Amino acid sequence: MKALLALVTCLLFAGCFTRQVADGHDPFVVEAEADLRTAFHVVDGFLAWEQANRVGLSSEVTALADQLRRDFPGYLDSAERVLATYKRARDPASKVQVRTWLVAVNSAMLAALEHLPPSETSTAQKAARKWTP
Amino acid sequence: MDPVTIIAAISAATTLTEKLVAIMEERSRVRELTPEQEAEWQAFKRARFRMPHWEPSDEPRD
């Protein structure tokens, strides 16, 4: 019984960490779309949290938030634009551009994550899951 | 091992297997966004960008 439970537990964990892409869908696009939505929800959550708690936060956190307010929408739009180009062409050059903008978007997300409390991070993850068809 | 324990063990294993199958089925549905979902996403995103927490803080900068 213990061995069976151990096996099922291992399979459950394997299932949790393996993203299987439906037939006919490009794993690169699926991952890129999921990354962009996750990044958006983390940054969006960070900015809402920063605004609600601004009085008690250091000026560095607010400066980071303002930088993200200014730059992140452009990063996201650019990433989505090159991803749309890649979806039409499926060519290596567009793929490189998508990767480049994904680095910018994910760097912004990591900067936000550094300051975001775990409870807010969990909320952002749940919100991002809505966009995983 | 008595029959009741064996039945309980089989029942527990069956429940876990059902959960496993559900997770696997969910994972196998991961796919690219449809044009309708993409349009919904763009509308949602634009609406969020207009919310107050996306406004600059107006804090003085050095």
N, CA and C atoms of all chains as a GROMACS GRO file, in nm:
protein
  585
    1MET      N    1   0.083  -0.122   0.000
    1MET     CA    2   0.000   0.000   0.000
    1MET      C    3   0.087   0.127   0.000
    2LYS      N    4   0.192   0.125   0.085
    2LYS     CA    5   0.280   0.242   0.092
    2LYS      C    6   0.348   0.266  -0.042
    3ALA      N    7   0.388   0.154  -0.105
    3ALA     CA    8   0.457   0.166  -0.234
    3ALA      C    9   0.362   0.224  -0.338
    4LEU      N   10   0.234   0.178  -0.335
    4LEU     CA   11   0.136   0.228  -0.431
    4LEU      C   12   0.113   0.378  -0.410
    5LEU      N   13   0.097   0.415  -0.281
    5LEU     CA   14   0.076   0.557  -0.251
    5LEU      C   15   0.195   0.641  -0.296
    6ALA      N   16   0.316   0.589  -0.273
    6ALA     CA   17   0.437   0.661  -0.314
    6ALA      C   18   0.439   0.679  -0.466
    7LEU      N   19   0.400   0.573  -0.538
    7LEU     CA   20   0.399   0.579  -0.684
    7LEU      C   21   0.300   0.684  -0.733
    8VAL      N   22   0.178   0.678  -0.675
    8VAL     CA   23   0.074   0.773  -0.718
    8VAL      C   24   0.116   0.916  -0.684
    9THR      N   25   0.177   0.935  -0.566
    9THR     CA   26   0.223   1.069  -0.527
    9THR      C   27   0.327   1.121  -0.626
   10CYS      N   28   0.421   1.032  -0.663
   10CYS     CA   29   0.524   1.073  -0.760
   10CYS      C   30   0.460   1.113  -0.893
   11LEU      N   31   0.362   1.034  -0.937
   11LEU     CA   32   0.295   1.064  -1.065
   11LEU      C   33   0.219   1.196  -1.056
   12LEU      N   34   0.156   1.220  -0.939
   12LEU     CA   35   0.083   1.346  -0.921
   12LEU      C   36   0.177   1.464  -0.932
   13PHE      N   37   0.294   1.452  -0.866
   13PHE     CA   38   0.391   1.562  -0.873
   13PHE      C   39   0.443   1.578  -1.015
   14ALA      N   40   0.467   1.464  -1.082
   14ALA     CA   41   0.514   1.473  -1.221
   14ALA      C   42   0.410   1.545  -1.305
   15GLY      N   43   0.283   1.515  -1.280
   15GLY     CA   44   0.175   1.580  -1.354
   15GLY      C   45   0.169   1.728  -1.328
   16CYS      N   46   0.196   1.767  -1.202
   16CYS     CA   47   0.191   1.907  -1.165
   16CYS      C   48   0.300   1.988  -1.234
   17PHE      N   49   0.414   1.927  -1.260
   17PHE     CA   50   0.526   2.004  -1.313
   17PHE      C   51   0.549   1.980  -1.462
   18THR      N   52   0.460   1.905  -1.526
   18THR     CA   53   0.476   1.882  -1.668
   18THR      C   54   0.362   1.949  -1.742
   19ARG      N   55   0.397   2.041  -1.830
   19ARG     CA   56   0.294   2.108  -1.908
   19ARG      C   57   0.287   2.037  -2.042
   20GLN      N   58   0.175   1.969  -2.067
   20GLN     CA   59   0.160   1.900  -2.195
   20GLN      C   60   0.078   1.988  -2.289
   21VAL      N   61   0.135   2.012  -2.404
   21VAL     CA   62   0.070   2.100  -2.501
   21VAL      C   63  -0.017   2.016  -2.595
   22ALA      N   64  -0.136   2.064  -2.620
   22ALA     CA   65  -0.229   1.990  -2.707
   22ALA      C   66  -0.171   1.976  -2.848
   23ASP      N   67  -0.211   1.870  -2.915
   23ASP     CA   68  -0.162   1.845  -3.051
   23ASP      C   69  -0.193   1.964  -3.141
   24GLY      N   70  -0.096   1.997  -3.227
   24GLY     CA   71  -0.117   2.106  -3.322
   24GLY      C   72  -0.085   2.244  -3.267
   25HIS      N   73  -0.047   2.252  -3.138
   25HIS     CA   74  -0.016   2.381  -3.079
   25HIS      C   75   0.134   2.389  -3.053
   26ASP      N   76   0.190   2.508  -3.074
   26ASP     CA   77   0.334   2.531  -3.065
   26ASP      C   78   0.372   2.554  -2.917
   27PRO      N   79   0.453   2.464  -2.859
   27PRO     CA   80   0.491   2.481  -2.717
   27PRO      C   81   0.558   2.615  -2.690
   28PHE      N   82   0.634   2.667  -2.787
   28PHE     CA   83   0.701   2.796  -2.767
   28PHE      C   84   0.598   2.907  -2.748
   29VAL      N   85   0.492   2.904  -2.829
   29VAL     CA   86   0.387   3.007  -2.818
   29VAL      C   87   0.310   2.991  -2.687
   30VAL      N   88   0.277   2.867  -2.654
   30VAL     CA   89   0.201   2.840  -2.532
   30VAL      C   90   0.279   2.891  -2.409
   31GLU      N   91   0.408   2.861  -2.406
   31GLU     CA   92   0.491   2.905  -2.293
   31GLU      C   93   0.504   3.057  -2.291
   32ALA      N   94   0.524   3.116  -2.409
   32ALA     CA   95   0.541   3.262  -2.416
   32ALA      C   96   0.413   3.332  -2.370
   33GLU      N   97   0.298   3.284  -2.416
   33GLU     CA   98   0.171   3.345  -2.375
   33GLU      C   99   0.151   3.332  -2.224
   34ALA      N  100   0.182   3.215  -2.172
   34ALA     CA  101   0.167   3.195  -2.026
   34ALA      C  102   0.262   3.285  -1.949
   35ASP      N  103   0.386   3.298  -1.998
   35ASP     CA  104   0.484   3.384  -1.931
   35ASP      C  105   0.438   3.530  -1.929
   36LEU      N  106   0.385   3.577  -2.042
   36LEU     CA  107   0.344   3.718  -2.050
   36LEU      C  108   0.227   3.746  -1.956
   37ARG      N  109   0.133   3.654  -1.949
   37ARG     CA  110   0.018   3.675  -1.861
   37ARG      C  111   0.059   3.666  -1.714
   38THR      N  112   0.147   3.574  -1.683
   38THR     CA  113   0.195   3.564  -1.545
   38THR      C  114   0.268   3.693  -1.506
   39ALA      N  115   0.356   3.739  -1.596
   39ALA     CA  116   0.432   3.861  -1.567
   39ALA      C  117   0.339   3.980  -1.546
   40PHE      N  118   0.237   3.991  -1.632
   40PHE     CA  119   0.142   4.101  -1.618
   40PHE      C  120   0.075   4.097  -1.481
   41HIS      N  121   0.027   3.979  -1.441
   41HIS     CA  122  -0.046   3.970  -1.314
   41HIS      C  123   0.044   3.996  -1.194
   42VAL      N  124   0.170   3.953  -1.202
   42VAL     CA  125   0.262   3.981  -1.092
   42VAL      C  126   0.289   4.131  -1.082
   43VAL      N  127   0.317   4.195  -1.196
   43VAL     CA  128   0.346   4.339  -1.193
   43VAL      C  129   0.220   4.417  -1.152
   44ASP      N  130   0.106   4.378  -1.207
   44ASP     CA  131  -0.020   4.443  -1.172
   44ASP      C  132  -0.047   4.430  -1.021
   45GLY      N  133  -0.024   4.311  -0.969
   45GLY     CA  134  -0.043   4.288  -0.825
   45GLY      C  135   0.055   4.368  -0.742
   46PHE      N  136   0.178   4.377  -0.790
   46PHE     CA  137   0.281   4.454  -0.718
   46PHE      C  138   0.242   4.602  -0.712
   47LEU      N  139   0.196   4.656  -0.825
   47LEU     CA  140   0.161   4.798  -0.828
   47LEU      C  141   0.041   4.829  -0.739
   48ALA      N  142  -0.057   4.739  -0.739
   48ALA     CA  143  -0.174   4.760  -0.652
   48ALA      C  144  -0.132   4.753  -0.505
   49TRP      N  145  -0.046   4.658  -0.475
   49TRP     CA  146   0.004   4.643  -0.337
   49TRP      C  147   0.087   4.765  -0.297
   50GLU      N  148   0.172   4.812  -0.389
   50GLU     CA  149   0.256   4.929  -0.359
   50GLU      C  150   0.170   5.052  -0.333
   51GLN      N  151   0.065   5.068  -0.416
   51GLN     CA  152  -0.021   5.185  -0.398
   51GLN      C  153  -0.094   5.180  -0.263
   52ALA      N  154  -0.139   5.060  -0.227
   52ALA     CA  155  -0.215   5.044  -0.102
   52ALA      C  156  -0.128   5.060   0.022
   53ASN      N  157   0.002   5.033   0.007
   53ASN     CA  158   0.091   5.034   0.124
   53ASN      C  159   0.201   5.138   0.114
   54ARG      N  160   0.183   5.236   0.027
   54ARG     CA  161   0.291   5.330  -0.005
   54ARG      C  162   0.347   5.400   0.119
   55VAL      N  163   0.260   5.436   0.212
   55VAL     CA  164   0.304   5.512   0.329
   55VAL      C  165   0.415   5.440   0.406
   56GLY      N  166   0.403   5.309   0.417
   56GLY     CA  167   0.500   5.234   0.496
   56GLY      C  168   0.617   5.177   0.418
   57LEU      N  169   0.622   5.206   0.288
   57LEU     CA  170   0.727   5.145   0.205
   57LEU      C  171   0.843   5.240   0.182
   58SER      N  172   0.958   5.185   0.150
   58SER     CA  173   1.074   5.270   0.123
   58SER      C  174   1.057   5.338  -0.013
   59SER      N  175   1.130   5.448  -0.030
   59SER     CA  176   1.118   5.523  -0.156
   59SER      C  177   1.171   5.441  -0.273
   60GLU      N  178   1.261   5.345  -0.245
   60GLU     CA  179   1.315   5.261  -0.354
   60GLU      C  180   1.203   5.176  -0.415
   61VAL      N  181   1.115   5.125  -0.328
   61VAL     CA  182   1.005   5.041  -0.378
   61VAL      C  183   0.911   5.124  -0.465
   62THR      N  184   0.880   5.244  -0.420
   62THR     CA  185   0.791   5.332  -0.499
   62THR      C  186   0.859   5.373  -0.629
   63ALA      N  187   0.991   5.394  -0.622
   63ALA     CA  188   1.064   5.430  -0.745
   63ALA      C  189   1.057   5.314  -0.845
   64LEU      N  190   1.073   5.191  -0.794
   64LEU     CA  191   1.063   5.074  -0.882
   64LEU      C  192   0.922   5.065  -0.942
   65ALA      N  193   0.822   5.087  -0.856
   65ALA     CA  194   0.683   5.080  -0.902
   65ALA      C  195   0.659   5.183  -1.012
   66ASP      N  196   0.710   5.305  -0.993
   66ASP     CA  197   0.690   5.409  -1.095
   66ASP      C  198   0.762   5.374  -1.225
   67GLN      N  199   0.880   5.312  -1.210
   67GLN     CA  200   0.954   5.270  -1.330
   67GLN      C  201   0.872   5.165  -1.407
   68LEU      N  202   0.812   5.071  -1.333
   68LEU     CA  203   0.731   4.967  -1.398
   68LEU      C  204   0.605   5.028  -1.461
   69ARG      N  205   0.544   5.124  -1.391
   69ARG     CA  206   0.425   5.192  -1.447
   69ARG      C  207   0.459   5.258  -1.581
   70ARG      N  208   0.579   5.313  -1.587
   70ARG     CA  209   0.621   5.384  -1.709
   70ARG      C  210   0.661   5.285  -1.820
   71ASP      N  211   0.739   5.183  -1.785
   71ASP     CA  212   0.802   5.098  -1.888
   71ASP      C  213   0.730   4.968  -1.920
   72PHE      N  214   0.664   4.907  -1.819
   72PHE     CA  215   0.613   4.772  -1.840
   72PHE      C  216   0.507   4.761  -1.950
   73PRO      N  217   0.411   4.855  -1.958
   73PRO     CA  218   0.312   4.842  -2.066
   73PRO      C  219   0.377   4.836  -2.204
   74GLY      N  220   0.484   4.914  -2.224
   74GLY     CA  221   0.554   4.913  -2.353
   74GLY      C  222   0.625   4.780  -2.376
   75TYR      N  223   0.688   4.727  -2.270
   75TYR     CA  224   0.754   4.597  -2.282
   75TYR      C  225   0.653   4.489  -2.323
   76LEU      N  226   0.540   4.491  -2.253
   76LEU     CA  227   0.438   4.389  -2.277
   76LEU      C  228   0.380   4.401  -2.418
   77ASP      N  229   0.350   4.526  -2.458
   77ASP     CA  230   0.296   4.547  -2.593
   77ASP      C  231   0.396   4.499  -2.699
   78SER      N  232   0.524   4.533  -2.678
   78SER     CA  233   0.626   4.491  -2.776
   78SER      C  234   0.636   4.339  -2.781
   79ALA      N  235   0.637   4.276  -2.665
   79ALA     CA  236   0.646   4.129  -2.660
   79ALA      C  237   0.526   4.066  -2.731
   80GLU      N  238   0.408   4.122  -2.707
   80GLU     CA  239   0.288   4.065  -2.770
   80GLU      C  240   0.289   4.089  -2.922
   81ARG      N  241   0.342   4.204  -2.961
   81ARG     CA  242   0.347   4.235  -3.105
   81ARG      C  243   0.440   4.136  -3.177
   82VAL      N  244   0.560   4.113  -3.122
   82VAL     CA  245   0.653   4.021  -3.189
   82VAL      C  246   0.603   3.876  -3.180
   83LEU      N  247   0.530   3.846  -3.072
   83LEU     CA  248   0.473   3.711  -3.062
   83LEU      C  249   0.365   3.690  -3.169
   84ALA      N  250   0.286   3.795  -3.194
   84ALA     CA  251   0.184   3.786  -3.300
   84ALA      C  252   0.251   3.768  -3.436
   85THR      N  253   0.364   3.838  -3.455
   85THR     CA  254   0.439   3.822  -3.580
   85THR      C  255   0.490   3.679  -3.593
   86TYR      N  256   0.544   3.627  -3.483
   86TYR     CA  257   0.595   3.489  -3.485
   86TYR      C  258   0.481   3.390  -3.515
   87LYS      N  259   0.363   3.414  -3.457
   87LYS     CA  260   0.251   3.321  -3.480
   87LYS      C  261   0.209   3.319  -3.626
   88ARG      N  262   0.228   3.431  -3.694
   88ARG     CA  263   0.194   3.434  -3.837
   88ARG      C  264   0.304   3.369  -3.921
   89ALA      N  265   0.430   3.400  -3.888
   89ALA     CA  266   0.541   3.356  -3.974
   89ALA      C  267   0.606   3.226  -3.927
   90ARG      N  268   0.609   3.202  -3.795
   90ARG     CA  269   0.676   3.084  -3.736
   90ARG      C  270   0.821   3.076  -3.785
   91ASP      N  271   0.889   3.189  -3.795
   91ASP     CA  272   1.026   3.190  -3.844
   91ASP      C  273   1.126   3.214  -3.729
   92PRO      N  274   1.250   3.168  -3.748
   92PRO     CA  275   1.351   3.180  -3.641
   92PRO      C  276   1.379   3.325  -3.600
   93ALA      N  277   1.376   3.417  -3.697
   93ALA     CA  278   1.408   3.557  -3.664
   93ALA      C  279   1.305   3.615  -3.567
   94SER      N  280   1.178   3.587  -3.592
   94SER     CA  281   1.073   3.637  -3.501
   94SER      C  282   1.086   3.571  -3.365
   95LYS      N  283   1.124   3.445  -3.365
   95LYS     CA  284   1.138   3.372  -3.239
   95LYS      C  285   1.245   3.438  -3.150
   96VAL      N  286   1.354   3.480  -3.214
   96VAL     CA  287   1.462   3.548  -3.139
   96VAL      C  288   1.408   3.678  -3.078
   97GLN      N  289   1.328   3.750  -3.156
   97GLN     CA  290   1.271   3.876  -3.106
   97GLN      C  291   1.177   3.852  -2.988
   98VAL      N  292   1.099   3.745  -2.998
   98VAL     CA  293   1.009   3.712  -2.887
   98VAL      C  294   1.092   3.684  -2.762
   99ARG      N  295   1.197   3.605  -2.779
   99ARG     CA  296   1.283   3.571  -2.663
   99ARG      C  297   1.341   3.697  -2.601
  100THR      N  298   1.383   3.791  -2.686
  100THR     CA  299   1.444   3.916  -2.637
  100THR      C  300   1.344   3.993  -2.551
  101TRP      N  301   1.220   4.007  -2.601
  101TRP     CA  302   1.121   4.084  -2.525
  101TRP      C  303   1.073   4.008  -2.402
  102LEU      N  304   1.076   3.874  -2.411
  102LEU     CA  305   1.039   3.796  -2.293
  102LEU      C  306   1.139   3.819  -2.179
  103VAL      N  307   1.266   3.837  -2.216
  103VAL     CA  308   1.368   3.866  -2.113
  103VAL      C  309   1.334   3.998  -2.043
  104ALA      N  310   1.298   4.099  -2.122
  104ALA     CA  311   1.264   4.230  -2.064
  104ALA      C  312   1.142   4.219  -1.973
  105VAL      N  313   1.038   4.149  -2.021
  105VAL     CA  314   0.915   4.136  -1.942
  105VAL      C  315   0.941   4.054  -1.815
  106ASN      N  316   1.015   3.946  -1.830
  106ASN     CA  317   1.042   3.861  -1.713
  106ASN      C  318   1.135   3.929  -1.612
  107SER      N  319   1.226   4.014  -1.661
  107SER     CA  320   1.313   4.088  -1.568
  107SER      C  321   1.229   4.184  -1.485
  108ALA      N  322   1.133   4.249  -1.550
  108ALA     CA  323   1.043   4.340  -1.478
  108ALA      C  324   0.963   4.262  -1.374
  109MET      N  325   0.916   4.145  -1.414
  109MET     CA  326   0.838   4.062  -1.320
  109MET      C  327   0.924   4.022  -1.200
  110LEU      N  328   1.049   3.984  -1.225
  110LEU     CA  329   1.136   3.942  -1.114
  110LEU      C  330   1.163   4.058  -1.018
  111ALA      N  331   1.179   4.178  -1.074
  111ALA     CA  332   1.200   4.296  -0.988
  111ALA      C  333   1.079   4.317  -0.898
  112ALA      N  334   0.959   4.300  -0.956
  112ALA     CA  335   0.836   4.316  -0.876
  112ALA      C  336   0.825   4.204  -0.772
  113LEU      N  337   0.858   4.082  -0.815
  113LEU     CA  338   0.846   3.967  -0.725
  113LEU      C  339   0.934   3.979  -0.602
  114GLU      N  340   1.047   4.047  -0.621
  114GLU     CA  341   1.143   4.062  -0.511
  114GLU      C  342   1.079   4.132  -0.391
  115HIS      N  343   0.984   4.220  -0.418
  115HIS     CA  344   0.922   4.298  -0.311
  115HIS      C  345   0.782   4.251  -0.274
  116LEU      N  346   0.719   4.173  -0.362
  116LEU     CA  347   0.580   4.134  -0.340
  116LEU      C  348   0.568   4.027  -0.231
  117PRO      N  349   0.480   4.047  -0.132
  117PRO     CA  350   0.462   3.944  -0.028
  117PRO      C  351   0.407   3.815  -0.089
  118PRO      N  352   0.440   3.699  -0.028
  118PRO     CA  353   0.396   3.570  -0.083
  118PRO      C  354   0.245   3.560  -0.105
  119SER      N  355   0.164   3.619  -0.016
  119SER     CA  356   0.019   3.608  -0.032
  119SER      C  357  -0.026   3.676  -0.161
  120GLU      N  358   0.036   3.789  -0.195
  120GLU     CA  359   0.001   3.861  -0.318
  120GLU      C  360   0.050   3.784  -0.440
  121THR      N  361   0.166   3.718  -0.425
  121THR     CA  362   0.220   3.639  -0.536
  121THR      C  363   0.125   3.526  -0.572
  122SER      N  364   0.070   3.462  -0.470
  122SER     CA  365  -0.023   3.352  -0.491
  122SER      C  366  -0.149   3.401  -0.564
  123THR      N  367  -0.198   3.519  -0.526
  123THR     CA  368  -0.314   3.577  -0.593
  123THR      C  369  -0.284   3.603  -0.740
  124ALA      N  370  -0.164   3.653  -0.768
  124ALA     CA  371  -0.125   3.681  -0.907
  124ALA      C  372  -0.117   3.552  -0.988
  125GLN      N  373  -0.064   3.447  -0.927
  125GLN     CA  374  -0.054   3.319  -0.998
  125GLN      C  375  -0.192   3.266  -1.033
  126LYS      N  376  -0.286   3.278  -0.937
  126LYS     CA  377  -0.422   3.230  -0.962
  126LYS      C  378  -0.486   3.310  -1.075
  127ALA      N  379  -0.463   3.441  -1.076
  127ALA     CA  380  -0.521   3.526  -1.181
  127ALA      C  381  -0.463   3.488  -1.317
  128ALA      N  382  -0.334   3.458  -1.320
  128ALA     CA  383  -0.270   3.423  -1.448
  128ALA      C  384  -0.324   3.292  -1.503
  129ARG      N  385  -0.361   3.200  -1.413
  129ARG     CA  386  -0.410   3.069  -1.456
  129ARG      C  387  -0.538   3.080  -1.540
  130LYS      N  388  -0.614   3.187  -1.515
  130LYS     CA  389  -0.738   3.208  -1.591
  130LYS      C  390  -0.710   3.212  -1.741
  131TRP      N  391  -0.589   3.258  -1.775
  131TRP     CA  392  -0.556   3.276  -1.916
  131TRP      C  393  -0.483   3.157  -1.975
  132THR      N  394  -0.487   3.044  -1.906
  132THR     CA  395  -0.426   2.921  -1.960
  132THR      C  396  -0.538   2.830  -2.008
  133PRO      N  397  -0.569   2.839  -2.139
  133PRO     CA  398  -0.682   2.759  -2.188
  133PRO      C  399  -0.649   2.609  -2.193
  134MET      N  400  -0.388  -0.852   0.673
  134MET     CA  401  -0.470  -0.733   0.647
  134MET      C  402  -0.617  -0.776   0.631
  135ASP      N  403  -0.707  -0.714   0.705
  135ASP     CA  404  -0.847  -0.755   0.699
  135ASP      C  405  -0.916  -0.694   0.576
  136PRO      N  406  -1.028  -0.754   0.533
  136PRO     CA  407  -1.097  -0.708   0.410
  136PRO      C  408  -1.134  -0.561   0.412
  137VAL      N  409  -1.176  -0.509   0.528
  137VAL     CA  410  -1.215  -0.368   0.536
  137VAL      C  411  -1.097  -0.277   0.503
  138THR      N  412  -0.980  -0.311   0.556
  138THR     CA  413  -0.860  -0.231   0.529
  138THR      C  414  -0.824  -0.236   0.381
  139ILE      N  415  -0.837  -0.357   0.324
  139ILE     CA  416  -0.803  -0.372   0.181
  139ILE      C  417  -0.897  -0.286   0.094
  140ILE      N  418  -1.028  -0.291   0.128
  140ILE     CA  419  -1.126  -0.212   0.051
  140ILE      C  420  -1.097  -0.063   0.065
  141ALA      N  421  -1.064  -0.020   0.189
  141ALA     CA  422  -1.033   0.122   0.212
  141ALA      C  423  -0.910   0.162   0.132
  142ALA      N  424  -0.810   0.074   0.127
  142ALA     CA  425  -0.687   0.105   0.053
  142ALA      C  426  -0.715   0.117  -0.096
  143ILE      N  427  -0.798   0.024  -0.147
  143ILE     CA  428  -0.832   0.030  -0.290
  143ILE      C  429  -0.910   0.158  -0.321
  144SER      N  430  -1.001   0.193  -0.231
  144SER     CA  431  -1.082   0.314  -0.250
  144SER      C  432  -0.993   0.439  -0.253
  145ALA      N  433  -0.898   0.444  -0.158
  145ALA     CA  434  -0.807   0.560  -0.152
  145ALA      C  435  -0.724   0.568  -0.279
  146ALA      N  436  -0.674   0.453  -0.325
  146ALA     CA  437  -0.591   0.451  -0.446
  146ALA      C  438  -0.674   0.494  -0.568
  147THR      N  439  -0.800   0.451  -0.572
  147THR     CA  440  -0.888   0.488  -0.684
  147THR      C  441  -0.909   0.640  -0.687
  148THR      N  442  -0.935   0.697  -0.568
  148THR     CA  443  -0.956   0.843  -0.561
  148THR      C  444  -0.833   0.918  -0.610
  149LEU      N  445  -0.716   0.872  -0.566
  149LEU     CA  446  -0.592   0.937  -0.608
  149LEU      C  447  -0.572   0.925  -0.760
  150THR      N  448  -0.605   0.808  -0.811
  150THR     CA  449  -0.590   0.787  -0.955
  150THR      C  450  -0.683   0.880  -1.033
  151GLU      N  451  -0.806   0.895  -0.982
  151GLU     CA  452  -0.900   0.985  -1.049
  151GLU      C  453  -0.846   1.128  -1.052
  152LYS      N  454  -0.786   1.170  -0.937
  152LYS     CA  455  -0.728   1.305  -0.932
  152LYS      C  456  -0.614   1.317  -1.032
  153LEU      N  457  -0.534   1.212  -1.038
  153LEU     CA  458  -0.420   1.210  -1.131
  153LEU      C  459  -0.468   1.224  -1.276
  154VAL      N  460  -0.570   1.148  -1.309
  154VAL     CA  461  -0.624   1.152  -1.445
  154VAL      C  462  -0.679   1.293  -1.476
  155ALA      N  463  -0.747   1.354  -1.377
  155ALA     CA  464  -0.802   1.488  -1.397
  155ALA      C  465  -0.691   1.589  -1.425
  156ILE      N  466  -0.582   1.578  -1.347
  156ILE     CA  467  -0.469   1.670  -1.367
  156ILE      C  468  -0.408   1.650  -1.505
  157MET      N  469  -0.389   1.524  -1.542
  157MET     CA  470  -0.328   1.494  -1.673
  157MET      C  471  -0.417   1.547  -1.787
  158GLU      N  472  -0.548   1.530  -1.771
  158GLU     CA  473  -0.640   1.579  -1.875
  158GLU      C  474  -0.632   1.730  -1.886
  159GLU      N  475  -0.623   1.798  -1.766
  159GLU     CA  476  -0.615   1.943  -1.767
  159GLU      C  477  -0.488   1.988  -1.838
  160ARG      N  478  -0.376   1.919  -1.805
  160ARG     CA  479  -0.249   1.955  -1.867
  160ARG      C  480  -0.252   1.935  -2.017
  161SER      N  481  -0.320   1.831  -2.063
  161SER     CA  482  -0.321   1.803  -2.206
  161SER      C  483  -0.404   1.905  -2.283
  162ARG      N  484  -0.480   1.990  -2.209
  162ARG     CA  485  -0.561   2.091  -2.276
  162ARG      C  486  -0.487   2.222  -2.297
  163VAL      N  487  -0.361   2.232  -2.245
  163VAL     CA  488  -0.287   2.357  -2.258
  163VAL      C  489  -0.262   2.385  -2.406
  164ARG      N  490  -0.302   2.502  -2.449
  164ARG     CA  491  -0.292   2.535  -2.591
  164ARG      C  492  -0.278   2.685  -2.612
  165GLU      N  493  -0.256   2.726  -2.736
  165GLU     CA  494  -0.244   2.868  -2.768
  165GLU      C  495  -0.380   2.937  -2.748
  166LEU      N  496  -0.376   3.067  -2.718
  166LEU     CA  497  -0.501   3.142  -2.702
  166LEU      C  498  -0.573   3.152  -2.836
  167THR      N  499  -0.703   3.143  -2.833
  167THR     CA  500  -0.783   3.163  -2.955
  167THR      C  501  -0.793   3.314  -2.980
  168PRO      N  502  -0.830   3.357  -3.101
  168PRO     CA  503  -0.847   3.501  -3.127
  168PRO      C  504  -0.947   3.566  -3.030
  169GLU      N  505  -1.051   3.492  -2.994
  169GLU     CA  506  -1.150   3.548  -2.900
  169GLU      C  507  -1.088   3.568  -2.761
  170GLN      N  508  -1.010   3.470  -2.716
  170GLN     CA  509  -0.943   3.484  -2.586
  170GLN      C  510  -0.841   3.596  -2.590
  171GLU      N  511  -0.773   3.609  -2.704
  171GLU     CA  512  -0.673   3.715  -2.720
  171GLU      C  513  -0.741   3.852  -2.711
  172ALA      N  514  -0.858   3.865  -2.776
  172ALA     CA  515  -0.932   3.992  -2.772
  172ALA      C  516  -0.978   4.021  -2.628
  173GLU      N  517  -1.025   3.916  -2.559
  173GLU     CA  518  -1.070   3.932  -2.420
  173GLU      C  519  -0.952   3.975  -2.333
  174TRP      N  520  -0.837   3.913  -2.358
  174TRP     CA  521  -0.717   3.948  -2.281
  174TRP      C  522  -0.676   4.094  -2.303
  175GLN      N  523  -0.677   4.138  -2.429
  175GLN     CA  524  -0.638   4.276  -2.459
  175GLN      C  525  -0.732   4.375  -2.390
  176ALA      N  526  -0.862   4.346  -2.394
  176ALA     CA  527  -0.960   4.435  -2.329
  176ALA      C  528  -0.937   4.438  -2.178
  177PHE      N  529  -0.913   4.322  -2.120
  177PHE     CA  530  -0.887   4.313  -1.976
  177PHE      C  531  -0.762   4.392  -1.939
  178LYS      N  532  -0.657   4.373  -2.017
  178LYS     CA  533  -0.528   4.438  -1.989
  178LYS      C  534  -0.541   4.591  -1.999
  179ARG      N  535  -0.607   4.639  -2.103
  179ARG     CA  536  -0.625   4.784  -2.121
  179ARG      C  537  -0.705   4.843  -2.004
  180ALA      N  538  -0.806   4.769  -1.960
  180ALA     CA  539  -0.887   4.816  -1.847
  180ALA      C  540  -0.800   4.825  -1.720
  181ARG      N  541  -0.714   4.727  -1.699
  181ARG     CA  542  -0.625   4.731  -1.581
  181ARG      C  543  -0.530   4.850  -1.590
  182PHE      N  544  -0.475   4.874  -1.710
  182PHE     CA  545  -0.380   4.985  -1.726
  182PHE      C  546  -0.443   5.120  -1.694
  183ARG      N  547  -0.574   5.128  -1.704
  183ARG     CA  548  -0.643   5.255  -1.675
  183ARG      C  549  -0.675   5.271  -1.526
  184MET      N  550  -0.648   5.168  -1.449
  184MET     CA  551  -0.683   5.174  -1.306
  184MET      C  552  -0.583   5.262  -1.229
  185PRO      N  553  -0.627   5.316  -1.112
  185PRO     CA  554  -0.542   5.412  -1.039
  185PRO      C  555  -0.404   5.359  -1.001
  186HIS      N  556  -0.392   5.230  -0.977
  186HIS     CA  557  -0.259   5.183  -0.933
  186HIS      C  558  -0.156   5.184  -1.045
  187TRP      N  559  -0.201   5.212  -1.168
  187TRP     CA  560  -0.106   5.227  -1.279
  187TRP      C  561  -0.069   5.375  -1.300
  188GLU      N  562  -0.128   5.464  -1.220
  188GLU     CA  563  -0.093   5.606  -1.229
  188GLU      C  564   0.037   5.630  -1.154
  189PRO      N  565   0.123   5.724  -1.201
  189PRO     CA  566   0.247   5.755  -1.129
  189PRO      C  567   0.218   5.803  -0.987
  190SER      N  568   0.312   5.777  -0.897
  190SER     CA  569   0.289   5.808  -0.756
  190SER      C  570   0.297   5.957  -0.726
  191ASP      N  571   0.357   6.036  -0.816
  191ASP     CA  572   0.380   6.179  -0.794
  191ASP      C  573   0.477   6.204  -0.680
  192GLU      N  574   0.555   6.102  -0.644
  192GLU     CA  575   0.657   6.125  -0.540
  192GLU      C  576   0.772   6.205  -0.600
  193PRO      N  577   0.826   6.303  -0.525
  193PRO     CA  578   0.940   6.379  -0.579
  193PRO      C  579   1.061   6.288  -0.600
  194ARG      N  580   1.132   6.310  -0.707
  194ARG     CA  581   1.253   6.233  -0.738
  194ARG      C  582   1.375   6.322  -0.727
  195ASP      N  583   1.486   6.262  -0.687
  195ASP     CA  584   1.612   6.339  -0.680
  195ASP      C  585   1.661   6.372  -0.822
   0.00000   0.00000   0.00000
